[in-house]
Amino acid sequence: MKRAFLFLIITILMINSCGSFVYISKTGTPPPQWYYPNKVETVRYIYFPDYEIYYDFSLNNYLYLNDGNWLNATVLPKRFYGIDLQRSKQVRITNYYGDDIKKYHCETIIKKRNSNPKRYH
């Protein structure tokens, strides 16, 4: 019994030392290689503010603004090919899990940008 308990403790410590765990809203599909969190968290969207791109983990697609319209794509269009999302600024959206990213963007991102314009220019 002591050995089993000791084995369990050692296993838990080894797992914790291996790095981060990811919990996303849809299981079974790994996150893209540019995403590597530093803690356990529930995330549906990642926002890339420099490009106004969202990645939706539950649908495994990108959402981006194009001429005032939000478009969904599993692969980003050619105009984004030169960017490295792994090295780009990322904002983990941990407080929104809905489907209307346009509403979230207007209520949260645009409101923040308008309240502190120097930070975004």
Secondary structure, DSSP 8 states (H G I E B T S, - for coil): -HHHHHHHHHHHHHHHHT----EESS-SS---TT---SS--EESEEEETTTTEEEETTTTEEEEEETTEEEEESS--GGGTT--TTTS--EEE-S---S-HHHHIIIIIIHHHHH-GGGG-
